[in-house]
Amino acid sequence: MANFLRPLTLNPDADVPADVDLYYQGGFTAESMPPSDGGPWRIILASAGQDGFDSLIGAADDLTDALRATPGEVRLTWQELAATSVDSPAQSPRRARPPHGTGG
């Protein structure tokens, strides 16, 4: 985890819960939570919006590489959030498409 976080910039003034550090680089942010009570490290990658998901995909690749270089057992759990669409008055009305295979 340290190898992944080292080149990122820590924002100590970020509004995050206790025991959470917020790092950022380019178009993504990384919230890290150290292990507690023998649990795992947790890290949440999110797009910061500058360049869509390109930087987030790069961050996930970098994290995967850092974890592969870590000695010992590493378990990686992905949780992908559903995409959403927000219409603004400046845009023409659009309907969100349902996920593949759900019909509609």
C-alpha atoms as an extended CHARMM CRD file, in Angstrom:
* protein
*
       104  EXT
         1         1  MET       CA              0.0000000000        0.0000000000        0.0000000000  PROA      1               0.0000000000
         2         2  ALA       CA              2.8090000000        2.3910000000        0.8470000000  PROA      2               0.0000000000
         3         3  ASN       CA              4.3800000000        1.8730000000       -2.6060000000  PROA      3               0.0000000000
         4         4  PHE       CA              1.1140000000        2.8920000000       -4.2510000000  PROA      4               0.0000000000
         5         5  LEU       CA              0.4410000000        5.9060000000       -2.0000000000  PROA      5               0.0000000000
         6         6  ARG       CA              4.0180000000        7.2730000000       -1.9040000000  PROA      6               0.0000000000
         7         7  PRO       CA              3.9170000000        9.1980000000       -5.2380000000  PROA      7               0.0000000000
         8         8  LEU       CA              0.4330000000       10.5970000000       -4.5450000000  PROA      8               0.0000000000
         9         9  THR       CA             -0.1820000000       13.8970000000       -2.7350000000  PROA      9               0.0000000000
        10        10  LEU       CA             -1.8150000000       13.7340000000        0.6990000000  PROA      10              0.0000000000
        11        11  ASN       CA             -4.4840000000       16.3290000000        1.4550000000  PROA      11              0.0000000000
        12        12  PRO       CA             -4.5180000000       16.5940000000        5.2690000000  PROA      12              0.0000000000
        13        13  ASP       CA             -7.2970000000       19.2150000000        5.1600000000  PROA      13              0.0000000000
        14        14  ALA       CA             -9.7480000000       17.0040000000        3.2520000000  PROA      14              0.0000000000
        15        15  ASP       CA            -13.1640000000       16.4880000000        4.7930000000  PROA      15              0.0000000000
        16        16  VAL       CA            -13.0130000000       12.7300000000        5.3920000000  PROA      16              0.0000000000
        17        17  PRO       CA            -13.9960000000       10.5100000000        8.3430000000  PROA      17              0.0000000000
        18        18  ALA       CA            -11.5360000000        9.8930000000       11.1690000000  PROA      18              0.0000000000
        19        19  ASP       CA             -8.7450000000        7.4080000000       10.3260000000  PROA      19              0.0000000000
        20        20  VAL       CA             -9.1220000000        8.0860000000        6.5770000000  PROA      20              0.0000000000
        21        21  ASP       CA             -6.4290000000        9.7870000000        4.5060000000  PROA      21              0.0000000000
        22        22  LEU       CA             -7.2840000000       11.3760000000        1.1590000000  PROA      22              0.0000000000
        23        23  TYR       CA             -4.6350000000       11.3540000000       -1.5560000000  PROA      23              0.0000000000
        24        24  TYR       CA             -4.9440000000       12.7570000000       -5.0330000000  PROA      24              0.0000000000
        25        25  GLN       CA             -3.1040000000       12.7750000000       -8.3240000000  PROA      25              0.0000000000
        26        26  GLY       CA             -4.3030000000       14.1200000000      -11.6300000000  PROA      26              0.0000000000
        27        27  GLY       CA             -7.8740000000       13.1030000000      -12.1940000000  PROA      27              0.0000000000
        28        28  PHE       CA             -8.3870000000       10.6420000000       -9.3370000000  PROA      28              0.0000000000
        29        29  THR       CA             -8.5410000000       10.5500000000       -5.5630000000  PROA      29              0.0000000000
        30        30  ALA       CA             -7.6510000000        7.6840000000       -3.2400000000  PROA      30              0.0000000000
        31        31  GLU       CA             -9.1230000000        7.3390000000        0.2530000000  PROA      31              0.0000000000
        32        32  SER       CA             -7.0130000000        4.9940000000        2.3620000000  PROA      32              0.0000000000
        33        33  MET       CA             -7.9420000000        3.3890000000        5.6550000000  PROA      33              0.0000000000
        34        34  PRO       CA             -5.2920000000        1.4820000000        7.6320000000  PROA      34              0.0000000000
        35        35  PRO       CA             -6.1430000000       -1.9360000000        9.0300000000  PROA      35              0.0000000000
        36        36  SER       CA             -7.9890000000       -2.0440000000       12.3280000000  PROA      36              0.0000000000
        37        37  ASP       CA             -8.5090000000       -5.0600000000       14.5680000000  PROA      37              0.0000000000
        38        38  GLY       CA             -6.4940000000       -7.2550000000       12.2020000000  PROA      38              0.0000000000
        39        39  GLY       CA             -8.6560000000       -6.3190000000        9.2220000000  PROA      39              0.0000000000
        40        40  PRO       CA             -7.4270000000       -5.4320000000        5.7420000000  PROA      40              0.0000000000
        41        41  TRP       CA             -6.2210000000       -2.1480000000        4.3140000000  PROA      41              0.0000000000
        42        42  ARG       CA             -9.0100000000       -0.3990000000        2.4340000000  PROA      42              0.0000000000
        43        43  ILE       CA             -8.5420000000        1.9930000000       -0.4360000000  PROA      43              0.0000000000
        44        44  ILE       CA            -11.2810000000        3.6840000000       -2.4420000000  PROA      44              0.0000000000
        45        45  LEU       CA            -10.3950000000        5.1010000000       -5.8530000000  PROA      45              0.0000000000
        46        46  ALA       CA            -12.6890000000        7.7500000000       -7.3290000000  PROA      46              0.0000000000
        47        47  SER       CA            -12.6110000000        9.9650000000      -10.3890000000  PROA      47              0.0000000000
        48        48  ALA       CA            -11.9400000000       13.6140000000       -9.6230000000  PROA      48              0.0000000000
        49        49  GLY       CA            -13.6450000000       14.5430000000      -12.8670000000  PROA      49              0.0000000000
        50        50  GLN       CA            -10.7790000000       16.2210000000      -14.7250000000  PROA      50              0.0000000000
        51        51  ASP       CA            -10.4060000000       13.5660000000      -17.4190000000  PROA      51              0.0000000000
        52        52  GLY       CA            -13.2730000000       11.1720000000      -16.8800000000  PROA      52              0.0000000000
        53        53  PHE       CA            -12.3740000000        7.6420000000      -15.9800000000  PROA      53              0.0000000000
        54        54  ASP       CA             -9.0590000000        7.4210000000      -17.8570000000  PROA      54              0.0000000000
        55        55  SER       CA             -6.9960000000        8.4090000000      -14.8270000000  PROA      55              0.0000000000
        56        56  LEU       CA             -9.0820000000        6.1650000000      -12.5770000000  PROA      56              0.0000000000
        57        57  ILE       CA             -8.3960000000        3.1710000000      -14.8070000000  PROA      57              0.0000000000
        58        58  GLY       CA             -4.6960000000        4.0510000000      -14.7220000000  PROA      58              0.0000000000
        59        59  ALA       CA             -4.8370000000        4.3260000000      -10.9270000000  PROA      59              0.0000000000
        60        60  ALA       CA             -6.4660000000        0.8900000000      -10.6710000000  PROA      60              0.0000000000
        61        61  ASP       CA             -3.7320000000       -0.5560000000      -12.8970000000  PROA      61              0.0000000000
        62        62  ASP       CA             -1.0390000000        1.0790000000      -10.7420000000  PROA      62              0.0000000000
        63        63  LEU       CA             -2.6660000000       -0.2450000000       -7.5660000000  PROA      63              0.0000000000
        64        64  THR       CA             -2.8470000000       -3.7490000000       -9.0470000000  PROA      64              0.0000000000
        65        65  ASP       CA              0.8530000000       -3.5930000000       -9.9750000000  PROA      65              0.0000000000
        66        66  ALA       CA              1.7710000000       -2.4060000000       -6.4580000000  PROA      66              0.0000000000
        67        67  LEU       CA             -0.2440000000       -5.2160000000       -4.8790000000  PROA      67              0.0000000000
        68        68  ARG       CA              1.3480000000       -7.8230000000       -7.1520000000  PROA      68              0.0000000000
        69        69  ALA       CA              4.7830000000       -6.6320000000       -5.9930000000  PROA      69              0.0000000000
        70        70  THR       CA              3.7720000000       -7.0850000000       -2.3440000000  PROA      70              0.0000000000
        71        71  PRO       CA              5.1150000000      -10.2180000000       -0.6540000000  PROA      71              0.0000000000
        72        72  GLY       CA              2.6090000000      -12.4620000000        1.0790000000  PROA      72              0.0000000000
        73        73  GLU       CA             -1.0980000000      -12.9260000000        0.5400000000  PROA      73              0.0000000000
        74        74  VAL       CA             -3.0920000000      -10.0720000000       -0.9490000000  PROA      74              0.0000000000
        75        75  ARG       CA             -6.8370000000      -10.1560000000       -1.5110000000  PROA      75              0.0000000000
        76        76  LEU       CA             -8.3180000000       -7.5540000000       -3.8360000000  PROA      76              0.0000000000
        77        77  THR       CA            -12.0450000000       -6.8380000000       -3.7510000000  PROA      77              0.0000000000
        78        78  TRP       CA            -13.6840000000       -4.6710000000       -6.4210000000  PROA      78              0.0000000000
        79        79  GLN       CA            -16.9320000000       -2.8550000000       -5.9190000000  PROA      79              0.0000000000
        80        80  GLU       CA            -18.1500000000       -1.0550000000       -9.0070000000  PROA      80              0.0000000000
        81        81  LEU       CA            -20.8860000000        1.5050000000       -8.5740000000  PROA      81              0.0000000000
        82        82  ALA       CA            -23.7220000000        1.7530000000      -11.0480000000  PROA      82              0.0000000000
        83        83  ALA       CA            -23.3910000000        4.5910000000      -13.5370000000  PROA      83              0.0000000000
        84        84  THR       CA            -25.9130000000        7.3760000000      -13.2320000000  PROA      84              0.0000000000
        85        85  SER       CA            -26.9640000000       10.2170000000      -15.4870000000  PROA      85              0.0000000000
        86        86  VAL       CA            -28.0780000000       13.6330000000      -14.3100000000  PROA      86              0.0000000000
        87        87  ASP       CA            -29.9940000000       15.8580000000      -16.6930000000  PROA      87              0.0000000000
        88        88  SER       CA            -29.5380000000       19.6000000000      -16.4810000000  PROA      88              0.0000000000
        89        89  PRO       CA            -31.8720000000       22.2400000000      -17.9300000000  PROA      89              0.0000000000
        90        90  ALA       CA            -29.1970000000       23.0720000000      -20.5070000000  PROA      90              0.0000000000
        91        91  GLN       CA            -29.3150000000       19.5250000000      -21.8930000000  PROA      91              0.0000000000
        92        92  SER       CA            -32.0710000000       17.9380000000      -23.8940000000  PROA      92              0.0000000000
        93        93  PRO       CA            -34.0540000000       15.3700000000      -21.8980000000  PROA      93              0.0000000000
        94        94  ARG       CA            -32.4660000000       11.9300000000      -21.9500000000  PROA      94              0.0000000000
        95        95  ARG       CA            -33.4320000000        8.6680000000      -20.3780000000  PROA      95              0.0000000000
        96        96  ALA       CA            -30.8030000000        6.5290000000      -18.7480000000  PROA      96              0.0000000000
        97        97  ARG       CA            -30.3590000000        3.2050000000      -20.4810000000  PROA      97              0.0000000000
        98        98  PRO       CA            -30.9330000000        0.1270000000      -18.3030000000  PROA      98              0.0000000000
        99        99  PRO       CA            -27.9640000000       -2.1700000000      -17.6420000000  PROA      99              0.0000000000
       100       100  HSD       CA            -27.3160000000       -4.7790000000      -20.3160000000  PROA      100             0.0000000000
       101       101  GLY       CA            -29.6510000000       -7.7390000000      -20.0770000000  PROA      101             0.0000000000
       102       102  THR       CA            -32.3410000000       -6.0790000000      -17.9710000000  PROA      102             0.0000000000
       103       103  GLY       CA            -34.6330000000       -5.1360000000      -20.8470000000  PROA      103             0.0000000000
       104       104  GLY       CA            -36.4460000000       -1.8380000000      -21.0870000000  PROA      104             0.0000000000
